[in-house]
């Protein structure tokens, strides 16, 4: 008790200075916890549920995404089965006769089934070297009647249609992340959509980036070349982001949830083309 009493100033001015210092320390702590590190966001989910993006032409976005995911799954399964079949097959060796030997034997056979000892073909009497009879050779060749080519049908310009151009699945990096990412386009407008199964941790200053580096690349490689699509709208649920015109998604084919403040990547997805 005597030690504590020595720490507390006896004068009014000293006590006021001590109280001010303690209040400043508490204020700085609150600022760091809630505004810098934003620890409270770990326990608060921001759930969104945006409808599909709007295009100039009407489209059933949910049906397009479902069909694209089914196609991608079927393609992946078929590719896996083909790889297993190729590994299981063994080369078969024909020990009886090679293809070249069959060809040589056929070359020595005559039309009547006889073969010349030298392997030359024996021509029948009254036949030309091409196997035609002399009477057939003297007959004039028949001339096919001339036909007039039909005019091609008039071409009509196809109306723009909405399609799924890319599909990807989120995986964790520094934080858990899961769900589907798709790119929808009608040739004029392009949107990146996180489907309703998307989920990751909440955090401070989260943005959506497109990268040229792969989904497993280092932080330095990811930030070497990227495009910022804006703030993450929510850490759970369906949401849309406009992809600027002219962006080559064959190059910028990795999407990430990125913490700008601390240079931390929460999760990534590789965009695979559907063509």
Buried (B, 14 or more C-beta within 10 A) or exposed (E): EEEEEEEEEEEEEEEEEEEEEEEEEEEEEEEEEEEEBBEEBEEEBEEBEBEBBEBEEEBEBEEBBEEBBEEBEEEEEEEEEEEEEEEEEEEEEEEEEEEEEEEEEEEBBEEEEEBEEEEEBEEEEEBEEEEEEEEEEEEEEEEEEEEEEEEEEEEEEEEBEBBBBBBBBBBBBBBEBBBBBBBBBBEEBBBBBBBBEBBBBBBBBBBBBBBBBEBEBEBEEBBEEBBEBEEBBBBBBBBBBEBEEEBEBEEBBBBBBBBEBEEBBBBBBBBEEBE
